[in-house]
Amino acid sequence: MKPDTNLTEWIIEQRRYLHTHPELSHQEKETKTYITSQLHGLGIETYSITGKDVIGIIKGDHPGKTVAIRSDMDALPILEETGLPFSSVNNGVMHACGHDGHMSILLGIARLLVSNKSAIHGTIHLLFQHAEEEVPGGAVEIVGANGLNNIEAIFGYHLWQPLKSGLIGVRQGPTMAGADRFIIRIFGKGGHGSMPEETIDPTLVISQIITQLHTIVSRSIKAIDQAVISIGELHSGTSYNVIPDTAFASGTVRYFNKDTSLLIEKRIEDIIAGVCKSFGATYELDYIHGDPPVLNDKALTAFIQKTAISLFGEEKVVEIDPILGSEDFSYYSHEIPASFTFIGVGKEDTPYGHHHPKFDIDEDMLPVGVELFTTGVLNYLRGGNEDEN
């Protein structure tokens, strides 16, 4: 179901308005109000699970399954540098990940669906989710509040700059990584830089720890199990000739298998404990398990892939490699059949990646997203997935 020119222009208008008025995670009050008003204007009833999300319900003229399509709503704490005429008016807050486009796609889907209820066999929930960028975020809150009750399958998507504009990226099984965070505090004994023998140098201790942490993936994890450990923060001392009492580091772990996450957590603690014992230092370790991996249901993803090929041609649909970025859509994928699809928006004249202050999207791909998921969901509800099971 292809958007016409008027609908395409409306979708782009929605994106530009939402881009101009971004809000941070768990603060999307005006965004929620705007989305709600647009849905009500289309005659769509809404409700909220957590008070921060908004969900529109479209009941078809025929009985059938209940499915959901999800868009995220939040922006990032980034000062925009795009120079666009519809740049953010909220200083230091920017839609630098494409969530403005995600919302406009789902609004376009809503407008198409509500005018074609005779083609709907079942019920469709349009889930505008808050706080994708934060941990804990909106998805875990919705799942924790039993927000998926009676929903039998869920579809999601991401406008994706690393993928060339015009392409649709699909993958079955583990698709985006789980993301954990760890914080290390080392307690030593400070002193004068000229007398290191009188100290327990926490800078030296944490340096040894960091070096050894980078052996975990190569020596403790099976080669077929992908994982990444990265240090993002390192602080120690305030003066060139003073050995400090403490040192601090924090980092991230990415993985596709929960057992890998648990093994890495244990190895991190083992390494810290061993190094600290050898130097006479003590430590604190906080290990925070974040969003789990996105697990794309095989049958549901095969169905979306087949739909995309039928709409856009086989040359426009590619199977992508696993992505080590994380997405809290993952919580839905661990509860019910779920499929998360990537819509390419990468262009040579817009080389800036997600979370960059000059990030922008290819607006020509917004109606593509609308067509893919409107057609896909309608066919799925009609039973078009039966040959995929």
C-alpha positions in Angstrom: 0.0 0.0 0.0 2.0 2.9 -1.4 1.6 6.5 0.1 0.4 9.0 -2.5 2.0 12.4 -2.9 -0.2 14.2 -0.4 0.5 11.6 2.3 4.2 11.6 1.6 4.3 15.4 2.0 2.3 15.0 5.3 4.7 12.4 6.6 7.7 14.7 5.9 5.9 17.6 7.6 5.4 15.4 10.7 9.1 14.5 10.7 10.2 18.1 10.4 7.9 19.2 13.2 9.1 16.4 15.5 12.7 17.2 14.6 12.3 20.8 15.6 10.8 19.8 19.0 12.9 17.0 20.5 12.7 15.8 24.1 15.0 13.7 26.2 14.2 10.2 27.5 11.5 10.0 30.1 10.6 13.6 29.4 8.6 13.2 26.1 5.5 15.0 27.4 5.0 17.4 24.5 5.9 14.7 22.0 3.3 12.4 23.6 0.7 15.2 23.5 1.5 15.9 19.8 1.3 12.2 18.8 -1.9 11.8 20.7 -3.5 14.8 19.0 -2.5 13.5 15.6 -4.0 10.0 16.3 -7.2 11.5 17.7 -7.4 13.7 14.6 -7.4 10.5 12.5 -10.2 9.1 14.7 -7.9 6.6 16.4 -8.5 5.8 20.1 -5.4 5.9 22.3 -4.2 4.6 25.7 -1.0 4.6 27.7 0.6 1.7 29.6 3.2 3.7 31.7 1.9 7.2 31.4 4.9 8.1 29.2 4.1 6.1 26.1 1.1 6.5 23.8 -0.6 3.7 21.9 -3.2 3.9 19.1 -5.7 1.1 18.5 -7.1 0.3 15.0 -9.6 -2.4 14.9 -10.3 -3.9 11.5 -13.6 -4.8 10.0 -12.7 -8.5 10.2 -11.7 -10.6 13.2 -8.1 -11.8 13.6 -4.8 -11.5 15.5 -3.6 -8.6 17.5 -0.2 -7.2 16.5 1.8 -4.1 17.3 4.1 -1.8 15.3 6.6 0.2 17.5 8.3 3.5 17.1 10.6 5.2 19.7 10.1 8.9 20.6 13.1 10.2 22.5 16.0 12.5 21.4 19.6 12.8 22.6 21.5 15.4 24.7 23.3 16.7 21.7 23.7 20.3 20.4 22.6 20.2 16.8 25.0 21.4 14.0 23.0 20.4 10.9 22.0 23.9 9.9 18.6 22.6 8.8 15.8 25.2 8.6 13.9 22.9 10.9 16.7 22.4 13.4 16.0 21.8 17.1 14.6 24.7 19.1 15.5 23.0 22.3 19.1 23.9 23.0 21.3 20.9 23.6 18.6 18.4 22.6 18.5 16.8 19.1 16.9 14.0 17.2 20.3 12.6 16.2 19.3 8.9 15.8 16.3 9.0 13.5 13.5 8.7 16.0 11.7 11.7 14.5 11.6 9.7 11.2 10.4 6.6 13.1 7.5 8.5 14.5 6.5 10.1 11.2 6.6 6.6 9.6 4.2 5.2 12.2 1.9 8.2 11.8 1.9 7.6 8.1 1.0 4.0 8.7 -1.8 5.1 11.0 -3.2 7.4 8.4 -3.2 4.6 5.7 -4.6 2.0 8.0 -7.4 4.0 9.4 -8.7 4.7 5.9 -8.5 1.0 5.0 -10.2 -0.8 7.9 -12.0 -3.1 5.5 -8.6 -4.6 4.6 -7.6 -5.3 8.3 -8.2 -8.8 9.7 -7.6 -8.2 13.4 -6.3 -5.3 15.6 -3.2 -3.2 15.2 -1.6 -1.4 18.1 0.6 1.6 17.1 3.1 1.8 20.0 4.9 5.1 20.4 7.5 4.2 23.0 9.4 6.6 25.3 13.0 6.4 26.4 14.8 4.0 24.0 18.1 5.8 24.6 18.2 5.3 28.4 18.8 2.3 30.6 16.4 1.4 32.1 14.2 2.6 29.2 10.7 2.5 28.0 10.5 -1.1 26.6 11.4 -2.8 29.9 8.8 -0.6 31.7 6.1 -1.6 29.2 6.9 -5.3 29.4 7.0 -5.0 33.2 3.6 -3.5 33.2 2.2 -6.4 31.1 1.9 -4.1 28.1 2.2 -7.0 25.6 -0.8 -8.9 27.0 -2.9 -10.2 24.1 -0.4 -8.9 21.5 0.7 -11.9 19.4 3.6 -10.3 17.4 5.4 -7.0 17.1 7.2 -5.2 14.3 9.9 -2.6 14.6 12.3 -0.7 12.4 15.3 1.7 12.4 16.3 4.2 9.8 19.9 3.1 9.4 22.7 5.4 8.2 25.4 2.6 7.7 23.0 1.0 5.2 22.9 2.7 1.7 19.7 4.6 1.1 17.2 2.6 -0.8 18.1 -0.7 0.8 16.2 -2.8 3.3 18.3 -4.7 5.8 17.0 -7.9 7.5 18.5 -10.6 9.7 17.0 -13.6 11.5 18.0 -14.6 15.0 20.4 -12.5 17.2 20.5 -9.1 15.4 21.6 -6.3 17.8 23.8 -6.9 20.8 23.0 -6.9 24.4 24.7 -4.0 26.2 26.1 -4.1 29.8 28.0 -1.4 31.7 30.7 -1.8 34.4 32.3 0.7 36.8 35.6 0.0 38.5 36.9 1.9 41.5 40.4 1.2 42.8 41.5 2.2 46.3 45.2 2.5 46.9 47.5 4.7 49.1 48.5 8.1 47.8 51.8 9.9 48.3 54.5 12.0 46.7 55.5 11.2 43.2 59.1 11.0 44.2 58.5 8.2 46.7 56.4 5.6 45.0 57.7 2.9 47.3 55.6 4.5 50.1 52.4 4.2 48.1 50.0 1.7 46.5 49.6 3.4 43.1 46.0 3.0 41.9 46.9 4.4 38.5 49.3 1.5 37.9 46.8 -1.0 39.2 44.0 0.2 37.0 46.3 0.3 34.0 47.2 -3.4 34.6 43.5 -4.2 34.9 42.6 -2.5 31.7 45.3 -4.3 29.8 44.1 -7.7 31.1 40.4 -7.0 30.5 41.2 -6.8 26.8 42.4 -10.4 26.9 38.9 -11.7 27.9 37.4 -11.8 24.4 40.5 -13.3 22.8 41.3 -15.9 25.5 38.1 -16.6 27.6 35.3 -16.4 24.9 34.7 -19.0 22.2 35.8 -17.6 18.8 32.3 -18.2 17.4 30.7 -16.1 20.2 31.0 -12.4 19.3 31.7 -9.9 22.1 33.3 -6.5 22.7 34.7 -4.9 25.8 35.6 -1.2 25.7 36.7 1.3 28.2 35.1 4.7 27.8 36.1 6.5 31.0 39.4 6.7 33.0 40.2 9.1 35.8 43.1 9.2 38.2 44.8 12.0 40.1 44.8 15.8 39.8 48.5 16.7 39.9 51.6 15.7 38.0 53.7 14.9 41.1 51.1 13.3 43.4 50.2 9.6 43.4 46.4 9.6 44.1 44.5 7.4 46.5 41.9 6.3 43.9 41.4 5.5 40.3 38.2 5.1 38.3 37.2 3.5 35.0 34.0 2.5 33.3 33.2 0.7 30.1 30.7 -1.4 28.1 30.3 -5.0 27.2 28.4 -6.1 24.0 27.3 -9.7 23.4 24.7 -11.8 21.6 24.5 -14.7 24.2 23.5 -14.2 27.8 26.0 -16.9 28.9 28.7 -14.8 27.3 27.6 -11.8 29.4 27.7 -13.8 32.6 31.1 -15.2 31.8 32.6 -11.8 31.0 31.2 -10.4 34.3 32.9 -13.2 36.2 36.2 -12.8 34.3 36.2 -9.0 34.9 35.9 -9.5 38.7 38.5 -12.3 38.7 41.0 -10.0 36.9 40.4 -7.0 39.2 40.6 -9.1 42.3 43.8 -10.8 41.2 45.6 -7.6 40.2 44.5 -5.7 43.3 45.8 -8.6 45.5 49.2 -8.5 43.8 49.5 -4.8 44.5 47.8 -4.6 47.9 44.9 -2.5 46.6 41.2 -2.9 47.1 38.3 -2.3 44.7 34.6 -1.9 44.1 33.0 -3.3 40.9 29.5 -2.4 39.7 28.3 -4.5 36.8 25.0 -3.4 35.3 23.2 -5.8 33.0 21.5 -3.5 30.4 19.3 -4.2 27.4 19.5 -7.9 26.1 20.1 -8.8 22.5 17.5 -8.3 19.8 16.3 -11.7 18.7 14.5 -11.6 15.4 11.8 -14.3 15.1 12.7 -16.5 12.1 9.2 -16.8 10.5 8.2 -13.2 11.2 11.5 -11.8 9.7 11.3 -14.2 6.7 7.8 -12.8 6.1 9.0 -9.1 6.2 11.9 -10.0 3.9 9.5 -11.7 1.4 7.2 -8.6 1.6 10.1 -6.2 1.0 11.3 -8.2 -2.0 7.8 -8.2 -3.5 7.5 -4.5 -3.1 11.0 -3.2 -4.0 12.8 -6.0 -5.7 15.3 -8.6 -4.6 18.2 -6.3 -5.3 16.9 -3.9 -2.7 16.8 -6.3 0.2 20.0 -7.5 1.9 20.8 -9.7 4.8 22.9 -7.7 7.2 25.6 -8.8 9.7 25.0 -8.7 13.4 25.1 -5.1 14.8 27.0 -4.5 18.1 24.8 -1.5 18.9 21.9 -2.1 21.3 18.2 -1.5 21.1 15.6 -1.9 23.8 13.2 -3.4 21.3 15.0 -6.4 22.5 12.7 -6.7 25.6 9.7 -7.3 23.3 11.7 -9.9 21.3 12.2 -12.0 24.4 8.5 -12.0 25.2 6.7 -12.5 21.8 7.6 -13.1 18.2 9.3 -9.9 17.0 11.1 -8.6 13.9 13.3 -5.5 13.7 14.1 -4.2 10.2 16.6 -1.7 9.0 15.7 1.0 6.4 18.8 2.4 4.7 19.2 6.2 4.7 23.0 6.4 4.1 24.0 8.9 1.4 27.4 10.2 0.3 26.4 13.8 1.0 25.3 12.9 4.6 28.2 10.9 6.0 27.5 11.6 9.6 26.5 8.6 11.7 23.9 8.2 14.4 24.4 10.3 17.6 26.5 12.9 15.6 25.5 16.6 15.9 25.3 16.7 12.0 23.3 13.5 11.6 20.4 13.7 9.1 18.2 11.2 7.3 17.1 10.7 3.7 13.4 11.7 3.9 12.7 9.8 0.6 12.9 6.6 2.7 10.0 7.6 5.0 7.2 6.6 2.6 9.2 3.4 1.9 8.9 2.5 5.5 5.2 3.3 5.5 4.6 1.1 2.4 6.7 -1.8 3.8 5.0 -2.1 7.2 1.5 -1.2 6.1 1.6 -3.8 3.4 3.4 -6.3 5.6 1.1 -6.1 8.6 -2.0 -6.2 6.4 -0.8 -9.3 4.7 0.4 -10.9 7.9 -3.0 -10.4 9.5 -4.7 -12.0 6.4 -2.6 -15.1 7.1 0.0 -14.4 4.5 2.7 -15.8 6.9 1.2 -19.3 6.9 3.7 -20.6 4.3 6.6 -19.3 6.4 5.8 -21.3 9.5 
